Amino acid sequence: MNQISHLRRPPGEFPTKPSVSAPPDGPAPLRPSDLLKLLRRRHRSLIRIPLILMFGTGLLVTGATPRYVAYSQMLLGEQGLSARNSFDLVEQQSLTSSVIEGELAVLRSNALLRRVAETLQLETVPEFNPEAIPEDEQGSVLSDIAERVKSLLPSFGGGGEADLPDDAPSRVAVAAGAGAQQLGTYKDIVGKLRQAIRVNQQGTSYVVQVSAVSEDPDLAAAITNTLMDEYMGFLTDKRFNAAQEFTAWLETRVADLAVTLERSERDVFDYRARMEADADNRTRLEQQMTELTTRLIDRRAELAQVEAMYDKMGSTIETGGPLAAQDMSSSEAMLDYRQQLSELIQREAFAVGSFGEQSAQVASIRRSIDVIEASIELEVRRELDRLQNQREVLRVVVSSLNSQLNELSRQMLDQSSEEIQLNQLQRVAEANSVVYQEFLARFKEVSEIQNLQTPDADIISYANPPSAPVYPRKKLSVIMAGVGGFFIAFAYVLLTEMLPKKLSTPEALARATGIGVYGRMRDLGAQMTLHELARELNRDPEGKLSQIALRLANNADMRAGGAARTILVASDTARDDKVHVAMLLAWAQSRKGRSCVVVDADTRTANLSGLLEYRRPAGNLASTLYGDTEIGQAITGLPRFGASFVPCEEMASDPSVVFDTERFRQILQTLSRQFDTVILDLPPAQDFTDAFTSLEEMDIELFVVRAGTLTGGELHEPLEVARNANARNLGLVLTNDATA
């Protein structure tokens, strides 16, 4: 065997290494001339993409259902919109933001929308009720699919609903379903109607704009106009009903006061005839009685008003509950609760329109509404208790004043009991007369309001059927699609041109690295074992895979200027492709009649030793490096490949520490004397760094690159590391090449 000494280079003579040009730091700046060339070269993409988008947009807008929007406006009034109590029905109120928001919430309310649906009979309109679509117009395919799905649903229920106990619904379920019970069969229709309408305040003015969207322009205008008419009717009914209830209560009170006043005046007339003059104490007693009577009148008037409010509030609570009596309380807390409730109702309407009836936002808002309503109920109870306490106090005061008057009367009776009785009756008659006149005036005012029956809003303009749809705008959509498609195509062309490309062909690999490609091979697959590889090579020595192996070995020999004695096989990372290339070279060398040994020099993973099937020798490369065995004890045979093999085991040391030793040089010299070709399976490039810089010069280093995995920039650093292996010739092997 030849010695490795012939491979030593003379002093002062250095091998010629292939240069690997460093990739630029970033993409080269695109000059206007380059941009024009690029546009001319990729003009088909610049035309094709906009045309495809325009064609697709045209198909979409042609098949889209047109949508029409109708607009109308109304002016909210200055009074009667949100009465706080019964007396507010005849008192003017100014519009505030909270009042306006409350009216907007009324326009969006379920009750009003149901009245619109009933008036327009929307249950017969297919747009709002899919069941109204004629059977001959329904899609047969979709119907069949729906029926099949429905037929499958019971099988997932584990026996259906027939096995469930027929229990009465809980109170929670009944309360939760109150909204559905209110809408009845119009639940889904009202939900779609709410999505179709928009109610907005115009800036900070009192003008409210109502709009509706529909597939039918006439229906859009009809929904808008009907909603305004129903709202006007709602205001009229609300004002009329409130005034009617208050009038009935006032009428009863006035009748009772009239009877009381008539009785007191009759008593005064009966006693007047028996009145006698008194000289001494009468003036003083009369002054005291005058003061007490005045106080009594005030307290009785106050008591009558408190009793009236207490009776009205109690009656309202009995008939409609505490929430119905909230308008009778004018406390600051009640005003604050009423404002919060109005804001929550607005937020609820907005959340239902935005997120749906069953959304978490709607549930949260409704819980807040329940809390506010509970607070209002508590405040109403407190107001009722306050009125009751005030009534009892006034009764005590009135009783005390009556007692004092009785005492004065008793004193005056000593002088003239008839006159004192007459004066007392006169004061009572006057007090009854004042109360009667006040309630009578209030009764007349409310009766006039009840007879008017006018809403507190005016319709500025009704909606007309729109002449053109707002969606889709076909011409604008196609034009925008064309413009957007051009910009997308332009961005696509620039992006594909500027992005780094994965190296997938031998030509691209050689052009990017400046290094020749010695061979290429197809993907052998991760499932192919080395035993199967040897069997395929030996089964068909003239086959395609065998020719690839021989061609790679011949190219290596040709570049080495003869028979390559030492061949390094490396790659960027630990790949099976590197192992396949090493074993293909070993098989090819044996086919050419040379003795060959493959050394697993991958001390990081010992991948080749783990994949090969061989008779385990007494030692391995690691034990030989440590001096535990000789190299001859680490050599074993690979009959299937016709070569020898030196296995290895994983070593914790860095490869540069292991191979940059005199011991490894001696091992390599021994193998070179014993075999014609020595093939070293190296660690991955990122691991062995400068491990081979101090070795004797090698004939060939083959760097294995897998197609489609690396760009030129990513390959630069591994190749620079590979060049440090001090080989005379550096070549590339492309694997996973579909054309190989």
Order of alpha helices (4+ residues) and beta strands (2+ residues): alpha-alpha-beta-alpha-alpha-alpha-alpha-alpha-alpha-beta-beta-alpha-alpha-alpha-alpha-beta-alpha-alpha-beta-alpha-alpha-beta-alpha-beta-alpha-alpha-beta-beta-alpha-alpha-beta-alpha-beta-alpha-beta
